Amino acid sequence: MSTTAVPDVAVTAVDEGFWTRARKAGAVLLGLGVLAAVLFGALATDQQARFTLSETEGGAALEINGTVGAILFGVIAAAAGAALLAGVPKRWFTLLLGAGLVAFVLSFLCWQVSAAPEGRNFMPLVNVLRGTFVLALPLIFGALAGVLCERSGVVNVAIEGQLLMGAFSGALFGSISGSVWVGLVAAAIGGAFISLLLAVFAIRYLVDQVVMGIVLNLLAVGITGFLYERLMATDAAKYNSAPRFSNWEIPLLKDIPLIGPALFRGNIFLYLGLLLVLVIHLALFRTRWGLRTRSVGEHPTAADTLGVKVLRLRYRNVIMAGLVAGVGGASYTLALYSFTKNMIGGKGFIALAALIFGRWSPTGALLAALFFGFADQLATYLGAIGSSIPSQFLAMLPYLATILAVAGLVGRVRAPAADGKPYIKG
Amino acid sequence: MEPGEIHALLGENGAGKSTLMNVLYGLYQPDEGEILVDGRPLRLKGPSDAIAAGIGMVHQHFMLVPVFTVAENVMLGAEQVKVPFAGFLDRRRARREVAEVSERYNLRVDPDAVVEDLPVGIQQRVEIVKALTRDVDLLILDEPTAVLTPQETDELLTVMRSLKAAGKSIVFITHKLGEVKAIADRITVIRRGRTVGTAEPTASRDELAALMVGRNVRLTVDKEPARPGKPVLEVAGLVVDDDRQVRAVDGVDLTVHAGEVLGVAGVQGNGQTELIEAIMGLRPTLAGTISLDGESTHGWSTKKVLRAGVGYVPEDRSVDGLVKEFSVAENLVLDIYDRPPFGKGLSLKPDAIAKSAKERIAQFDVRTSSADAAVGTLSGGNQQKVIVARELSRPLKLLIAAQPTRGVDVGSIEFIHSQVIHERDIGTAVMVVSSELDEVIGLADRIAVMYRGRVIGIVGPDTPREEIGLLMAGITPDTAARTANEGGAAATADEDAAAPAPEGPGNEDEA
């Protein structure tokens, strides 16, 4: 027999009876809404909760009485939940669920903002939005690296290492050459170096891909840590003072209220990240390369019998993933900070979570990354206004959301069928 | 191969048919020898060379991406791209191509259907369409009927005829003699990697089988009349759900006596699998009782059922019967590894396991390079022999064999059948579940026909095939008898009415 491909057990639609996914989500949402209305409503103060469109307290703002807002949005969330529970057409599901969750968050914010001390009881929406994108950016690059890799059937746990290596080589070569562009190219190559190792060991030597990924993360921490101590810490001016990309303001678009300052006054990485989401999404689902990539990730033997070069394609995709993640790492060192030891600090793993939460699709990964970025930004904001909620709780949110996603609450999460399985010909 | 010819390649499992065809398709490289196409030698570096040379293949395990649509599967590897935008797929053209090919050869498929939602027969059609869109002249079908229902098989044979009429050559790999005789223009028989003969389709089944196996095989099972003893397995009012919580077994009553073979016939998916799994303690029973030697097995673990003297040959050997990565020797003691002489306390006794394995391999004629070879490297027939050897090595009260010879070559079928009958003759109660009606008729002393979760009738093995066929379609003996107007031959649904067969059914050679 030429293959050992055993067709997976057909996934048959389970007759869910009354408790469809929409109803379950509705019940949860109803509970959350009621909780928000009662608890947040009780805790909120009578102060106005201001959501300013600019970065300062003044200027145009949306205002609502804290208690009223908390209760109102709580009720809206509960109503959305009740509607889902009562049973609505399928196409309304996403809309209602989204609206309900947003209302829940707003209820929470009404409480928090109104309970903040005088002078700080406002939320600058521009800052929050911009912060969300800034914090989401490495996740977007990381998750895209995951998409490229895993859609072709190679598990990429090494995103963390690829980001770190990219950040490091971007900083080092940017500093030495004094050119951001040299730094950018070096960062991409640095990320690709880690993924080349992943590719060789996973594809050529059939090493377990998850184990290999973890080892590569440790290797990246080790190499960059050592070189940081030896080079950068001793002569930071020479080795760790890379030039930075300045912000590019896009004419006209930058003047759109709220969105303009947040999205169109960013640096090259923001534009590149968003562009890559679009490009990879189109490429994956509309091009020959994408069809072959997905076929190799789902059923490599089938692709092989049709003349697709499975191993070559996997090599290529894994290395491309490294290039993308490397650039993501440079979004730190060539735009924001100097290199420090282990500066990625687990973002690569959250990117992995975003990949799963986004169901292995580039646009899904973007939304997941933005959600995680928002949670991160919210934690910072709550800290700044002296909230009673420990910021650690919000930091847990990405992982909690991923667990819920994997548990199937956000629809069926299905990895590419051959993800993580080495392909052996014959 | 001639143009417009259907050439059957016949051989036992492990004879080298699939390997030969994989070489022809460029998946494997030949060590020696050459392939001639139109008189010119052909060197294939990979499947794309084969496709370019006009060779297409439908693999035994379908080479379809389950989450892709039909059109996506068809275009993969030979994608049409839109000219102005580099690399963008031209889906409309792919869809049109699928529609054209399905139209031309009367192979109806919906280009936008997702493959995993399609039944097996249609998936196979997609495979054929896939090959045809690549303009192949030679189509290799590797065991195409192994997964098909009889109706789907008939449809496939019709398709093959229309392809032949269109001038395509077909290599048809199989070990089912009936199909070969029905469709082939020429037959080549392969045994142990060599061509052992070429035959015309007019050759008799026995001749072909003899060529395949290298000796005469009995296609029927010789056996003495059964001497049924006391009831061993009694099933009453059994109700079981399947994995989807749909009622699969709906009030089954059955009795299997010591020293008899009860055959369970029926179209697959009528509750046979769930019935067996419930008996084995693998699936919870919702109502009814199962008793073994008069003792209720309610709440017993599968291990306890096995220990009580039940042998079990599961339906799907690769999933339930064997641990593929384990050696033959290890697989032979999977059931009793923790009992003396094979294990004591926390430790295994490798010597005892090896010694017993050697004996079993000899006794059951398992063809393996060694007892330490991974069982997954054996051919299907030999894997099945390993299971049979394991299950029959314990003293049994009851043997349950589900699809005991599915995907097994003729030689092994004969051997397994004789072992089953031998087990019956030493007084074990035997229950054989098979979707091959010939097998049930050949082995059974009484035949229970299942339809929609019920035993719709219990008949003797000398009942005409047509009548059993009607039962399998849900038409009860009374109505069947009335329509056939031969009341004397019909058995009633009462199990007492079915007398044990005096002898096996005749050789229905030219059927």
Chai-1 contact restraints between the chains, C-beta under 6 A:
chainA,res_idxA,chainB,res_idxB,connection_type,confidence,min_distance_angstrom,max_distance_angstrom,comment,restraint_id
A,M1,B,S18,contact,1.0,0.0,6.0,A-B,restraint_1
A,S2,B,N22,contact,1.0,0.0,6.0,A-B,restraint_2
A,S2,B,L27,contact,1.0,0.0,6.0,A-B,restraint_3
A,T3,B,H61,contact,1.0,0.0,6.0,A-B,restraint_4
A,A5,B,H61,contact,1.0,0.0,6.0,A-B,restraint_5
A,R286,B,F88,contact,1.0,0.0,6.0,A-B,restraint_6
A,T287,B,G87,contact,1.0,0.0,6.0,A-B,restraint_7
A,T287,B,F88,contact,1.0,0.0,6.0,A-B,restraint_8
A,R288,B,E79,contact,1.0,0.0,6.0,A-B,restraint_9
A,R288,B,V81,contact,1.0,0.0,6.0,A-B,restraint_10
A,R288,B,G87,contact,1.0,0.0,6.0,A-B,restraint_11
A,W289,B,G87,contact,1.0,0.0,6.0,A-B,restraint_12
A,L291,B,L76,contact,1.0,0.0,6.0,A-B,restraint_13
A,S295,B,V65,contact,1.0,0.0,6.0,A-B,restraint_14
A,S295,B,L76,contact,1.0,0.0,6.0,A-B,restraint_15
A,E298,B,V65,contact,1.0,0.0,6.0,A-B,restraint_16
A,E298,B,V67,contact,1.0,0.0,6.0,A-B,restraint_17
A,H299,B,V65,contact,1.0,0.0,6.0,A-B,restraint_18
A,A302,B,M63,contact,1.0,0.0,6.0,A-B,restraint_19
A,A302,B,L64,contact,1.0,0.0,6.0,A-B,restraint_20
A,A302,B,V65,contact,1.0,0.0,6.0,A-B,restraint_21
A,T305,B,P47,contact,1.0,0.0,6.0,A-B,restraint_22
A,T305,B,M63,contact,1.0,0.0,6.0,A-B,restraint_23
A,L306,B,L76,contact,1.0,0.0,6.0,A-B,restraint_24
A,L306,B,G77,contact,1.0,0.0,6.0,A-B,restraint_25
A,G307,B,P47,contact,1.0,0.0,6.0,A-B,restraint_26
A,G307,B,S48,contact,1.0,0.0,6.0,A-B,restraint_27
A,G307,B,G77,contact,1.0,0.0,6.0,A-B,restraint_28
A,V308,B,G77,contact,1.0,0.0,6.0,A-B,restraint_29
